[in-house]
Amino acid sequence: MAINQHIYSDLDLTFLPSPATGDVSMKYDEQAVIRSIRNLLNTNLYDRLFQPDIGSTLNRLLFEPVTPLTATLIQNEVTRTITNYEPRARINTLVVSANPDGNAFNVALTVFIGNQTSPTAINILLQRTR
């Protein structure tokens, strides 16, 4: 009898029940690391109790003018956050492009997760929320 070996696991933040068990669904391996990266980028500094340095300053940068300079600052912040707080992922490529019509930035990121030989693509749209 084969047992599935998962290296990484995380809760699915939709909190929908699993059809098989009726318990909260889980994300495994690649999807768990992608979820972690998204959470880190969306977490502001000082949001986590007893761990005030975990997070990023992306929210502050989204209120700056949508220019190539701001895109470079966002690229530096994404690199800093993933390098410092997500040891399971190594950045392969990172492209941040400004979308002035939508007041947003598109982040196209490819990372190597664990010992994978092929990179995983992550696309994130960063927009102001207020």
C-alpha positions as CSV (number, residue, x, y, z in Angstrom):
1,M,0.0,0.0,0.0
2,A,1.5,3.3,-1.1
3,I,1.4,6.3,1.2
4,N,1.5,9.8,-0.3
5,Q,4.5,11.6,1.0
6,H,4.0,15.4,1.1
7,I,6.9,17.6,2.1
8,Y,5.0,20.8,2.6
9,S,1.4,21.3,3.7
10,D,-0.8,24.3,4.5
11,L,-4.5,25.0,5.0
12,D,-6.6,26.1,2.0
13,L,-7.7,29.6,2.9
14,T,-11.1,29.2,1.3
15,F,-11.9,26.9,4.2
16,L,-14.2,24.8,2.1
17,P,-14.6,21.2,3.3
18,S,-12.9,18.4,1.6
19,P,-15.4,16.2,-0.2
20,A,-13.6,13.0,0.9
21,T,-13.2,13.8,4.7
22,G,-15.5,16.7,5.4
23,D,-12.6,18.5,7.1
24,V,-10.9,21.7,5.9
25,S,-9.1,21.2,2.6
26,M,-5.3,21.3,2.5
27,K,-2.7,22.5,0.0
28,Y,0.4,20.5,-0.5
29,D,3.9,21.0,-1.7
30,E,4.0,23.5,-4.6
31,Q,0.6,25.0,-3.9
32,A,1.5,25.4,-0.2
33,V,4.7,27.4,-1.0
34,I,2.8,29.5,-3.6
35,R,0.2,30.3,-0.9
36,S,3.0,31.2,1.6
37,I,4.6,33.6,-0.9
38,R,1.3,35.3,-1.6
39,N,0.6,35.6,2.2
40,L,4.1,37.1,2.8
41,L,3.7,39.7,0.1
42,N,0.2,40.7,1.3
43,T,1.2,40.9,5.0
44,N,2.3,44.3,6.2
45,L,5.1,44.8,8.7
46,Y,3.9,44.7,12.3
47,D,0.8,42.7,11.4
48,R,2.0,39.5,13.1
49,L,2.1,39.5,16.8
50,F,5.5,38.7,18.3
51,Q,7.0,38.6,14.8
52,P,6.8,42.3,13.6
53,D,9.6,42.0,11.0
54,I,7.8,39.4,8.9
55,G,6.0,40.8,5.9
56,S,6.6,43.5,3.2
57,T,6.1,47.1,2.6
58,L,4.3,46.6,-0.7
59,N,1.1,48.2,0.5
60,R,3.0,51.5,1.0
61,L,4.5,51.3,-2.4
62,L,1.1,50.8,-4.1
63,F,0.2,54.4,-3.2
64,E,3.1,55.8,-5.0
65,P,2.8,57.0,-8.7
66,V,2.7,54.1,-11.2
67,T,6.1,54.6,-12.7
68,P,9.1,52.4,-13.7
69,L,10.9,53.6,-10.6
70,T,8.1,52.3,-8.3
71,A,8.1,49.0,-10.3
72,T,11.8,48.7,-9.5
73,L,11.2,49.4,-5.8
74,I,8.4,46.8,-5.8
75,Q,10.8,44.3,-7.5
76,N,13.4,44.9,-4.8
77,E,10.8,44.4,-2.0
78,V,9.5,41.2,-3.5
79,T,13.1,39.9,-3.8
80,R,13.9,40.9,-0.2
81,T,10.7,39.4,1.3
82,I,11.0,36.0,-0.5
83,T,14.8,35.7,0.1
84,N,14.4,36.5,3.8
85,Y,11.2,34.7,4.8
86,E,10.6,31.9,2.4
87,P,13.6,29.5,2.4
88,R,11.7,26.8,0.4
89,A,11.7,29.0,-2.7
90,R,14.6,30.4,-4.8
91,I,13.8,33.1,-7.3
92,N,14.5,32.3,-10.9
93,T,13.0,35.3,-12.7
94,L,11.1,38.3,-11.5
95,V,9.5,40.9,-13.7
96,V,7.3,43.8,-12.4
97,S,5.4,45.8,-14.9
98,A,3.4,48.9,-14.3
99,N,-0.2,49.1,-15.4
100,P,-1.0,52.8,-15.2
101,D,-4.5,52.5,-16.6
102,G,-5.5,50.1,-13.8
103,N,-3.4,51.7,-11.1
104,A,-1.7,48.3,-10.5
105,F,1.5,46.4,-11.0
106,N,1.8,42.9,-12.5
107,V,4.3,40.7,-10.9
108,A,5.5,37.7,-13.0
109,L,7.6,35.4,-10.8
110,T,9.2,32.0,-11.4
111,V,10.7,30.2,-8.5
112,F,12.4,26.8,-7.8
113,I,10.6,25.1,-4.9
114,G,12.7,22.8,-2.9
115,N,14.8,20.6,-5.1
116,Q,12.6,20.9,-8.2
117,T,14.4,21.1,-11.6
118,S,11.6,23.0,-13.3
119,P,10.5,26.5,-12.2
120,T,7.0,27.3,-11.0
121,A,5.3,30.4,-12.4
122,I,3.4,32.7,-10.1
123,N,1.5,35.7,-11.4
124,I,0.3,38.4,-8.9
125,L,-1.7,41.5,-9.5
126,L,-0.9,44.2,-6.9
127,Q,-3.6,46.9,-6.5
128,R,-4.4,49.5,-3.9
129,T,-7.2,48.4,-1.6
130,R,-8.3,51.8,-0.3
